[in-house]
Amino acid sequence: MSETGDQFAGTSARSTKHSPRVDEELEHEIQGMLKGDHATRAHEWREVEPVAEGEPDLTADPAGTLVGGTPVGMDADAVVARAELARWLVRADFPNTGPDLVEAARDHRAPDAVVAELERLPEGETYERIGDVVRALGYPTET
């Protein structure tokens, strides 16, 4: 069957990657997945392992709520703020003063919101770790 006008040939007849026989074999291979409620792998070691007990839920929406809750004494906004600050300040940036941490964040190409947050740090203090920075900015920390 050939393509003429607005009529098209069947899929197997116009396949350019496989022969009709190979197309039918490939279709037969996925029938078990389409019709069954279980995996179709012949070798068990090829199956995807289920999530272990105590492991984080990787299927959760990253833009959604925090999986597993928040530490005692903190709210979700404080967790997100601390994570964002820690994302742009590496361990080598500590210990340092507020203005030096602002400069380090700019060197790491941190967003303007992160730099503005770090600019609120009181001058004259040295910060040993990200927890010290978060406390100085007024965010609650875990108890």
Secondary structure, DSSP 8 states (H G I E B T S, - for coil): ---BTTB---HHHH-SSS-HHHHHHHHHHHHHHHH-SS---SSGGGS-----TTS--TTS-TTSS-TT---TT--HHHHHHHHHHHHHS-GGG-SEEHHHHHHHHHHTT--HHHHHHHTTS-TT-EE-SHHHHHHHTT-----
